[in-house]
Amino acid sequence: MKLEEDNKRIEEAVRDAEHFFWEEICVHFPEVRTGDLDPGTVFALNIAMENAVRIWLGYNAPDNSNTT
């Protein structure tokens, strides 16, 4: 059950972090007025972010989590 719980936490963390990521991008590109991005890129970004979190957890989690 731990892996399932970790996956849910990772998905939630990435969803929240992605919001702040795009917020910061908008700060640096204030002239952009839309948020369009093709679905394939959105999917690839999400997968990359989740994988990065899993790798980060593998190196840094106190219990050496099996999320990688």
Summary of the structure (lengths in Angstrom):
residues: 68
radius of gyration: 14.5
end to end distance: 15.2
largest distance: 45.9
contacts: 138
relative contact order: 0.17
helix: 72%
strand: 0%
